[in-house]
Amino acid sequence: MILYNADIFDGQLNSVFHAAVSIRNIDDDYISPTINSVELPATDLIKSGHFIRLESDLFVFFGVITDVSPGENVTSVKFKSFITIFDDEFLFDSSLQQLSTQTLEATIEKYIQELYVTNSDTCQNLPISISIDPNIRQTTAWALGMVRERDDTYFCIGNLYNNVIVKALKKYGVVINVFPDLSEKKIRLRITKNVVPFNIDADLKNVHVKTLKYNAKSSNTNKLVIYNLDDFSQSITFYVHTDNTWDDEDRDRVVPVIRDIRSVSPYGDIEDPQEAFIDSAISMAYSILSGSAYDNLIELEVSLGDPIVKPEEILIGQRVSIWYKGAKYTSILTGRKINDNTITLLFGSERIEYSKRAAMNGGKS
């Protein structure tokens, strides 16, 4: 078991409880969170909704408490990753999914700010400070598959965590880094892309490949030419970039080039024929180019503190090249499981259900 310093805070980051505890497993999965548990010395100070910070020599976890069960000698606490606090329904303006109207990063910032920082219902507000990393290229062409519920409005009801935050990571590598600033009593959120490349040689003896379920993306379109069906002299070309964004700029190209050619007849209520064609072409490009770039699952198990792989240095959302049996697999880190002496790194947007995993492992999880 791993020794952690456990600190509990109320909704305003005021310290409530502290203890040193031993924990066998912690799951820190950004896209498919599970409930963790810990037993603390008996106390009646801890409440559901409080925040928990666990720190070991190599790892820091920040989460929100979902359930508290007081006992005679111990208090059992269940908790999830902090990011799941945004698992909440909200009203979404689907018209924001337009080329260059508002970036994906600015959209995430806007809704978190409105729902959890400046909400007129002050009971819903949290001590959050949110910002966009100024060093990234923000995502201008984006779509999350959220559509208006009626023809006379662009609004629809969605889930901020499942429909926006998780999809932003899966499709565009956009991630929210969470930093509890205890001195200022602020939970600092940084919307970013962890684009610094990382390489892992999975053929090394200290790396155990637990799962390799990889759908190569080389067959997917990365250059799309769309002609105007009413006037074939007009066309527009969209390019997929290495950060999985796409637009009509010929830069940072994905190679080898996989080209597709389509045509579309302008539709909608835009009067200018050229603008109507561009708008229709963008809508078509969304459906073709906006799939998940990391539709795979790779699980690697290494020792905690491994000096070669350095697993604690890999960030959620970081693009990683994994070399295994002569082949190169590219994905992003989306989760991790910390055990007694090892850490399992989860790459990609897929997960294997427990029942399937148990069957694969002869009934063992």
N, C-alpha and C positions, 0 to 999 in steps of 0.2 A: 504494500500500500504506500501511497505517496503522502507526505506530510504537507499540509497547506495551512497558511494563515487565513482564517475565515473572518471576514468583516461584514456585518449586516448594517444597512443604512435605511432610513425611512425615505418617503417620497421626495424629500428635499435634501437628501444626502447628508442628513445628520446621523452621526454614529449611534447605533442602537446596541450592538453586541459584538464581542470579539472572542475568538477561541482558536486554539491550534487543533486541527483535526486531521485524521487519516482517511483518505478516500481511495477506493480501488479503481474506479472508472469515472471519466467525465467525457461526455459526448458534446462536441462543439461543432454542430452541423448548421451551416448558414442557410441551406435550402430545404432541409428536411429535419427540423429540430426534434429532439427527443427529450423526455423528462429525466433529469438527473436527481439524485437524492444524497443526502448527507445527514448523519446523526450528530447533533450538537449537545453540549451539556444542557440539562433541563433549564428552561427559561420560559417566561410568559411574555417576553418583550418582542418576540418576532411575530410579524403578521404577514399574511398573504399580500402581495403587492410591494413588499420591501425589496430592496436590491441586495445582492450578495456579490462579494468580491473574494475570489480565491486566488492565492498567490503561493506558488512553490518556487524552488530555486530556478526552474526553467520555464514556467508557464504561468500566465495570468488569465483568469476567466472572470467575466462580469455578466451577471444575469439578473433575472427577476424571479422572485419566489412565487410559486403558484399554489402551494399547499403547506400547511403547518399542522403537525400532529404532536401535541405536548404529551409527554409521558412522565412517569415517576422519576426516572433517572436520566432520560435523554429526551430531546425534542427532535423529531424527524422532520426534515425540511425537504421539499421538492422544489426544483427550480429549472428554468430554461434560459437559453441565451437571451441577452437583452434585446436583440433585434426583433424577437417575437412579440415585443410589446406593441408593435405596429400591426399585429394581426387584428385588424379592425376594419369595419365597413366604412366607406366614405363615398361622396358624390364626386365623380370624375368627369372632366370636360374632355370628351374624346376628340374634339377638334384640335387639341394640343398635339396630336399625332400627325403633324404636318411638317414638311420640309422647311427648316429654318424659322418656324414660328416661335418655338421655345425649346431649348435643349432638354434632353431627358434628365440631366443632372439638376437643372433649374426647376423642372417639374417636381422631382422628388423633394427638393428643398422647399418649394412652395407649399406642398401639402403637409409635410411634417411641421413646418412653421405654423400653418393655419390651424392644424388639428391639435398640436401638442405644446405650442409655445404661446400663441396669441389668441387662443380660443376664447370666445365670449363666455363660455362656461369654464370659469377659472379652475374648477375642480378637476378638469381633464388635463390641465397644463402640467408639464414636467420641467425640471430644471435643465433644459436642453439648450445648447448653443450649437448651431449647425452652420456649416460652410462648405463651399465647393473648392476643391484643390485647384489653386490657380495655375498649377504646372501641367495640367492635363488638357488634351484637346477634347472639348465637350461634344457630346453626341447630338448632331443636328437632325439626321434622318433616322427616325426611330418609330417603332410601332409595337405595342404590347398586346394587340389583339382585343382591345376593349372597344366595343361598338355602342353607338347610341341606342337607346331602348325604344325610341319613337322617331318617326321621320321629321317631326317638327321641333326636335331638340337634339343637341349634341351630348347631352348628359346621360350618364349611366351610373349604376351603383357597382362598386368593386371593392376588393379587399386590398388595402395598402401593402400589406406584406406579401401575400401570394400573387396578386395581379401586377404589382409594380416593382417592389424591391427584389423579389426572387427572380422575376423575369429580366430585370435590368442586369443582373449578374449573369444569368444563363445566356442571354442573347448579345450583350454588349460589354461584358466585363466590368460593369459599373458596380461598385461595392460601397457600403457604408462602414467605415472604420469607427469604432467606439472607444473613447478614452475618458474614463471617469476622472475628473479633475477634483480631487478631494479637498485641496486647499481653497479652491474657489467655489466648491459645492456646485459644480456644473458637470453635466454629462456632455462631452464634446463629440459631436458627430462630424466626420469629414467624408464628404462624397468624393470618391476618387476612382482611379483605375490603377491597379498595381501592375504596371506594365514592364517593370524591370525583369528581364528573362532569367529563368532559373533552370539549371540542368541537373538531372538525376540519372546516374548509371544504375539501372535496375538489375544488371548482371552481376553486380558486386555481391559477395557472400553476405554482407551485412544488410542487404535489402531483400525482403520477402514479398514477392508479388502474390497478393491474396486474390485479386480479381482483375481481369483484363477484358472488359466488354467495350470494344472500341468500334465506332462507326466512322470510317474514314470520310473526311469531308472533301476529298479531292474530286468527287463526282458532282459536287454542288456548284451551281452557277456563281461565278465571281465577277463576271462582266455581262451586263444585260443591255441589249440594244432594243429600244422600243420605237417603232415607226407609227406615224399617224395614219390610221386606216383610211382617212378621208383625203389625205395629201401625203403621199410617200416621199415627198421632198423634205418633209419634216421628221426629225428623229431626235432622240435623246439617249445618251449612254450613261449607265450607272456602274460604278466600280465598288467592289467590296475591298476594304482596307485591312491591313494586318491587325488592327485592333477590333475587327469585326463590325465596325461601322460602315456605312455606305452612303455615297452621294454621287454627284456628277463630276467630281474632281479627279483627275488622273494623277494620283499620288499614292505612295505607300501601298502598292498593289500586292494582292495575293497571287502567287504563281504556283504551279503552272496555270495559265489562263483557261478557264472553263466558260465558254461563251454561250449565251442563249439569245435568240432573236424573237421578238414578239411584235404584235401590232395591236393597237387599241383605237377605238373610235371615241372621240371626245364626248363626254356626257356631263350631266350636272347643269347647274343654273348660271355658270360663268359665261358672260356675253362674249368676251374676247376669245376668238378661236384658238390662238396660240396658248393663252393661259389655260383654257379649258383642256387642251391636249396635254400640257405639262401636268396639270392636276390629275388627270386620268392616268397618265403614265406613272406618276408617283404612287398612286393607289395600286396599280398593278405591281410595281416594284416591291411594295410592302409585302405582298402575298408571296413573292418569289424569293426575295433576298433576306427576309427577316426571321428565318428559322434559327434555332439554337446552334451556335457554332461549336458547342461542347457537349453534343448529344452522346455521351459515353460515360463509362465508369471505370476508373482505375483505382485500385486500393493497394497501397504500399505500406508494409509494416517495417519500421526500423526501431532501433533502440533510442530511448530518450537520451538527448545529449550526444547523439552520434556525431563525431568530429568531421566525418566526410560528407554526409548528406546534409547535416545541420537542419533538421526538420523544424526546429522552433523558429527559424529565420524565414520560413516560407509563409507569406501572408495570404489570407483569404482573398480570392480573386486574382492571385498572381499566376501569370502564364508560365507553364513549366514544360520543358522538353524532356521526355522520358525515353531513354535508350534501352531497348530490351531485345535480346536475341537478334541483333543486327538491324532492327527497325526503330524508327523514331515516331513517338506518339506525342502529340501536343494537346494539352488540356489546361484547365485552371483548377487551383485548389478551392474546393467548396465546403470542406469540412474536415474534422479530425477527431480521433478518439484516443484519449490518453488513458493508458492502462498502468499496471504496476511498474513495468520496466520498459514498455514500448509505446510508440505512438503510431496509429494507423492514419495515413494521409489519404483523404478522399478527393479524387479529382473527377470533374465532369458533372453533368446535370442529371444523371440517372442514379437511381438507387435500387437495390435489390430488396424486395420485401423479406421479412424475417422468415416466413414459411418457405420461400424459395431458397434462401440462404441455408436454412437448416437441411433442406433436402439435398442441396449440393454438398454439404459437409457431413452427410450421413447422420443427420438429426442433431448436429451440434451447431450452435450459433457462432 
